[in-house]
Amino acid sequence: MKRLALFLLTATLLAAQSPEVEITAEPHHHLALDNKSVRVFNVEVDPNTETQMHWHRHDYFSVNLGNTEISNSVKDKPPATVKFTDGDTRFASATFAHVVRDLSPQPFRNVTIEILDDATLRNASSPWDPAKNEDRGLVVLNHGTKQILFVKDAIRATEFELQPGGVVPKHHHTGPVLVVAITDLALEETIEGQPLTPAHPASHMKSGDSKWLPGNITHTVTNTSTQPAKFVTLEFP
């Protein structure tokens, strides 16, 4: 207990002394995708190292890659120990600054998705009807599952797990969608109104990759890999 207390005190003092930087200047945050709706960062912190004190000025979603444990030192607050599992998807409200230290023997990796229009979306009406379980719940698919996790800032977070050959049946997206790969993916997308040609092959993504899909599409998704596929989607209104 004395060692833990000493560690927490040291972490607090170090966090207080750390220079504060914007997230774009924090060297563990690597910008992977940037458009008018989101900024997506791939984050990696080695074991027993930490980020600089950095600001989150927008609400954000995070998708964790791998099992890990961190110390989260928010400015002007005591450090908190947080455990994550592979694919753990969470939401955090701005504005705050913090330092993240990896306490586990493997790198802390996640995908951080800033919502650039958060000031508007916080007060937006959700398009997902709770009466129809559109904001939560588990759906069993053909060789897979679809887990609606939660809705924040009118954006729906959903986790998909597909066995080889598993299919997400035909569905429509009114707004755009961000796909975050938890495992390596080989997904074949059949878009209604478009023939499946060599111009539309299986979409290959590495773990941690992100892909932005336009809105107003109806499609079917199939796991063409010989390995299980796991990914998270953020559906925008």
N, C-alpha and C positions, 0 to 999 in steps of 0.2 A: 504493500500500500504506500510505503514511503517513497519507493522508486516511481510509482505511478504519479504520486503527488508532485514529485520533483520534475518528472517529465512534463506534466501539464503546466507547471509553473514556467519551466524553460520555454515550452512552446508558446505560451502567452507572451513572454518577454520578447522572444524572437519575432513573433507576429507583430508586436507593437513597434519593433524597430525596423521592420521590412518596409522598403519604399512601396508606395501605392502606384500601380500602373493600370492603364486601360487593358481590357481583355485582349485587344489586338496586339498589345506590346508584351504580353506575358509569353515567355518562350516555350512553355509546355502546351499552349493552345495554337493549333495550326489551322488556319482558315482553309476549309475544303469546298465550301459552296456559299455563294453570296448573290442574293437577288433582292427584289423590293420587299419580299415577305420575311425572309429568314437570313441569318448568318449561321453557318454550320461550322463548328470547330471539332477537329479530332484532338483529343487530349490524351497525353501519356506522361505519367510520372513514375520514375524508377523507384524501386524499393528503398526506403530510408532516405528519400529526398522529398523536397517540397516545392510547390509553386511560389512565385512571388505573391505578395498581397495584391489582388487584382479586383477590379470592379465589374459587377454585373448590373448594367443599367437598363436591361430589358428582362422581362419575364423569360424563362427558358425551360425547355424539356431536356432531360439527360437520359441517355441510354447506355447502361454499363456493359462492358465487354469483359467477361471473366468474373471469377469470385475474388473479392478483395476487401480490405479493411483500411479505412483512412481516419486521420484526425482532421476535423473541419474546424478551423479557427476563424469565426466571423469577427470582423472588427468590432471592438468594444464588448465582446462576449467571451465567456470561457470556452476552450476547445471542447468539441464533442466527438466521440468515436462513433463511426458509422460503418456498418457492414453492408456490402452489396453482393448480390448474386448475378450470375450471367444473364444479361437481358433485362435486368432491373431497370424499369422506366419510371422516372420521377419528374416532378414539376416544382419550380422554385419561382417565387415572386421577387421582382426587383423592388428597391435598389439596395445593394449591399456589396461590401468588399470582404474577401476572405483569403485564407491560405489553406491549401490542401496538402497534407503530408501522407505519403503512402506508408502504412504500418505493416503491410503484408510482404511475403517473400517474392511476389510477382508484381509486374508493373500494374499500376492503376490506369485503366484505359476506359474512356467513354467518348460518346459523341454528344456534344452540347449544341442545342439548337435554340438560338435566340429568336424571339418573336418580335420583329421590328415594329409591327403595328399593334403592340400590346396595349397601348393607351386607349385605342378604339375597341379592340376585341374584348377587353375586360368587361365592358358594359354592353357588349353585343348579346343579342338573344341567341341561345344555342339552337342550331337546326336539328339537334338530335332529341327525339321524343322519348322522355323517360317512360311514358305509358306503354311504349312499344319495346322497351328494353334496348333502345338505341344508344344509351349512354353507359351501359355496363352489361356484363354477362358473358357466358361461354356458349359458343356455337360449335357443334361437331360437324366437320366437313368430310369430304371424301378423302380418307387417309390423312386427316389433319384436324387441327382445331383453330378457332378464331376466338381470342379473348379480348373483349372490349374492356380496356383498363379504366379509363376515366375521361372526362371532358374538362378542359381548362382553357380559358380565353376563347371559348366557342370552338376549340380544336379537339378532335377526338383521337385519342391514342389507342391503338389496337395492336396486339401481338399475335402473329401467325406462326404456327408450327406445322410443317408439311413433311410427311414421309415421302420417300421416292415415289413419284407418280401421283402424289397428292395434288388436289385441285381446289382452288378458290373459285366457286361457280360464278357465272356471269353476274356482274353488279355494276352499278352506275356511280360515278363520282361527279357531283355538281361542281365542287371546287377543286383546287389543286391538292396534290398529295405528296408528302415527302416519305420516301422509303429508306429505312436504315437497316443495313444488313448486320445481323448478330453473328450468324455463321457465314461461310462462303456460300454464294447462291448461284444457281443456274435456273432461271425462271423463264418459261416461255409465255409470252403475253399475246393473247388473241384479242384484237380490238374489233368491236362490232363495226362493220362497214369497211373494214380494211382486210385484204387477203393476207394470209400468212405466207410471206415470200422471204427470200434470203435477205431482203432489206429489213425484216423484222425477226431476227434470230432470237434464241434464248438470251436473256439478259444476264451477263455474268458480273457478279459483284463480290469483292472480298469483304471479309469481316471488318466492319467499321466504315464501309463505303456508304454514301448517301446518293439518292437519285430523286430529282424533282420531276413529277408528272403533271401535265396540264390538266385543268378541269374539263368537265363536260365530255367525259369518255365513258363508254361501257365496255368492259373487258372481262376476260377469264384468264386466270394465272395458274400455271402448272409447274410443279417442281420436276425438272428433267434430269436432275442430278441423281447419282446413286447414293447420296448421303442426305440425311434429314436437313431441312431448311428452316431457319428461324429468322424472322425479321419483324420490325415494328413499323407501322405506318402512322403518320400524323395527317389527318384529314382536315383541311381548312374549309371554313364556311364559304 
